[in-house]
Amino acid sequence: MSGHVAVVTDSAASLPPALARKWGIRVVPLQVIVDGESRLEGEQVTSEEVLTALLDGRDVRTSQPAVAQFEEAFALAAADGAEHVVAVLISGKMSGTVNGAQAAADAVDVPVTVVDTASLAMGTGFAAIAAASVARSGGTADAVAQVARDVAASARCIFTVDTLEHLKRGGRVSPAIAAVGKVFNVRPVLELEGGEVVMVERVRSTQRARAAVMQLAEEAVAGMTRAAAAVMVLGEGDFGDEAAKSLEARHPDLAMLVRTPVSAVLASHTGPGTLAAVVVDLPEPIR
């Protein structure tokens, strides 16, 4: 942690560990519960292990971090010299994580600003990185929180899944969207809008759905001033690498390109065959 403002995020932000370390961002893990056994995301369970559990038909659920986990993260930041903590977190409409962080903020001595990004995955992750960059340059807590809000507000989180069953089971999609999963050979193209999942397109094959995701990502990049992008997959490593390389080749001026797996918690809700693209507009260079 650098400067007097510390940045904390949650594991659903899907920040690669190397980036979290680089920017001094503390990551509070959500929980994946497999057959009743709770495991901390990123520490005790990986997305690949979740994928295996889903394919084996095991019972996979998720849970927000305990309030005590946030209290510990905030207290550790203060012990390291932080005079203020900014928590940049997953959409409150998708998880109770924001509520848990706020409860912890009310219980610790260091001032804490909780930012509900109304986003997830690297939409939240990029917001945390931007916040950490402003903190490192000596920005105030208000400035750090505001840049997180601005980056999150710019985020386009577009994805497709092989089946809507996992999103339906977790209550992450509306009944109308879930009904699409019953139509033979229809693949949805989904996006996070206002913190909730909406369907933006329906196509007739997995290949077309993936192409549509990347096309929408390219359109998002073209419409931004300083675009950063992330490509995330579950169970389709080769395609994810190819998609990331293609995006980089077509847009060599990207401020940042991150290739990372779908996090374990998000994998529990999206299931096998997930491809996601996240694009944000950075308000200033990230150094």
N, C-alpha and C positions, 0 to 999 in steps of 0.2 A: 504494500500500500504506500503510495507516495502522496505528499501534501497532507492537508488537514481534513480533507473529505474522503471517506472510504466508500467504495461501491460494492454492494452485495447483490447477487442475483440468485436465481434458483436453477436447479439442474435441468428443468424443462427448456431453459434457454438454449440448451444444446451447444454451449461453448466448448470447443476443443480445449482440453486441459492446458495445452501449451499457450493458447491465447489468454486463458484465465490467469495463468502465471505471469505472462508478459505484462498484463495490465493491472496486476495486483487485485483482481476481482475475487472476492470470496463467493463460493458457490454452496448454497444450502441444498442438500439433496431431498427430492421427493422420494416416496416409497413405492416400490412395486411389490405386490403381494401375490405370491405364487402358491396355490393350494394352501392358503392360510398362513404361509410363512412370509413375514415382512422383510424386505431387503432394501437397503439404501441405494438409490440410483447412482451409478458412477463409481460407487465404492464396493458394493456387494453384488451387483447384477449389471450385466451389459445388455445392449439392444439385441445382440445375437442370441444371448440366452433367453431373452423374452421371445424372440422369433421361434426358437426351438420349442419353448413351452406352448406357444400358440399352435404350432403345427402338430404338437402331440395331443392337443385337445385339453390341456390342463387349464384350471381356473386361474385367470390372471386379472388382477384388479390393481388399482392405484390409490394412493392417498397423499394428501398434502403433507409438508413437513410439520412436525410437532412445534408448538410455540417455543418450547425450550431450545430447539435447534436454532431458531432465529435469535433468541436471547443470547445464546452462546456466541453466535457469529457477530452480533452487534457488540457484545462485551469484549471479544477478542480484538475487534477493530479499534475500540476505544483504548484497550491496553497497548496497542501498537502506536497510539498517538493521535488517532482520529478525533477531531472535535465535533464531527457531524457524520452521519451515515446516510447514504442514499441507497434504498433497496429498489432495484429495477426488476419487476416481476411479471410472471405470466398473467394473461387476461383473467380478471376476476370472474368473468362469465364462464370460464372453462375450468376453474379450480378455486378452492378456498384458500389458496396460498397467500393471497393479499390480506385476507382477514387475519390469518395466523401471524403474519409479519406485523400488522398493525397492533395486535394484542401484545406482541413482544416489544414493540416500540414504546408502548405505554408503560412497560414494566422495567425498562432499563434507564440508566442515568444519562447516557449520551443521547443527544437529539437525533431522531431518525425521521427521514422523509420517505414515505412509501409511494412508489410510482407504479400504478397499474398501467401496463403498456397496452392493454387491450390487444395484445399480440401473443405470439408464442414462438418456440424454436428460435432461429436466428433473428427473427424480428425483434425479440427481446434481447438476444445476444448482441446484436449490433448496437442496440440502444445502450446496453451496459458498457460496451467498448467505448462508444462516443462519450458517455458520462465519465468513464475512467480517464479518458484523454483530457477532458476539460479539468477534472480534478487534479491531474498530474501537472497541468499548466498553471495551477493556483487558483482556479475558478471557485467562486462561492458555492455553497450548498444549493442555493436557488438556481444558479447557472448550471450546475451539474444535473439537477433534477429536470430543468427545462430542456436541455439538449437531449436527455433520454426521452422525454415526451415527444419532442419534435421528430426524432429519428423513428420512434415507434409509430407515430402518426403517419409517416411516409411509407411504412412497410407494406409490401405486397407479399402475402404468404399464399402461394398457389400450390396445390398438390392433387395427386390422384392415388387411388387405392384399388387393389384387386377386388375387394369386397367391402361393402358398407356394414357388415355384420358387427365388427368390433366397435365402430363409432356408434352404431345403433345401441349396442349393449351398454355402452358407457353413457348413453344419453347425450352424446356430443353432436348429434344431428337431429333435425326436426323429423316428424313422422313422414312428411312429404318427401324429404330427401331419402329417408330410409326406404321408402316404397320403390325408389328407382332400383335398389339392389335386387328386387324381385323380377326385374325385366331381363330376360335372357340376353347375355352378351352385351349389355350396356355398361360402359365404364364412365363414371362421373369425373368431371374436372371441378375441383372444389377450391374455395378461397375463404380466408378469414376476413370478415367485414364487421366492424363494430364489435370485435371480440367474439364473434360467433361464426360458425361454419355455414356458408351458403354454397349453392351449386351454380356454377357459371356456364357449364356446358355439359352435354351428354354426347358421347361418341360410341362407335361400335366395336372398338378393339382396344386392348391395352396399349399397343403401339401408337395408335392415334391419340389416346389420352395423354401419353407421355410427351408426344410431339406438341400437343396443345399446351401443356404445362410450360414447356420451354419456349414456345412462341409467345405466350403471355408474359413470361419473364423477360424476353428480349424487348417486347414492347414497353414494359415497365422501365427497363434500363434506358431505352432511348428517350423516355420522357423525363429523366432525372438529370440534375446538374452534376452531381458527384455520386454516381451509383456504386453501391457495394452489393455483392450477391453471394448467396450460399446455395449449394446443391446438396440435397440430403436424400438418402435412400435407406430402404430396409430390404435386404435380401436380393438386391440387384446391383452389386458392386461394380461390375463392368459397365453397365449402362450409365451409372452415376458418373463414373470417370469420364466416359465419352461425352456426356452431356456437359460436364464442367469444362472440359477441354474445348468443346465447340463454342460454348458461351464466351470463354476467354479469347478464343481466336477471332470471334466476330466483334468482340468489344474489348480490345486490348487496353483501353483507357479506364477500365474498372478501377475504382479506388481500392477495392479489396475483393478477393474471391476466396471463399471458404468451402472446402469439400469435407463434409462430416456426416457420420451416420445419423439417422433419426434417433433421438434419445430413447432410453429404455421405457420411460413413462409414456412418451408419445407413441412409441412402437406398440405399446399395449392397446392403444385405442385405434391405431390405423391399420395394423396388421401387415402381413407379407405383401411384397410388391409395391410398397409405397415409394413414390417419387415426389419430392417437394422442392420448390424453388422459392427462395426468399430474396427480395430486392428492397433495398432502402436507399434513401437519399441522405448523404452525410452533409451536414451544414458547414463543415470545415475539415481540412486535412487531418487525418488520423496519423500521428507520428509515433 
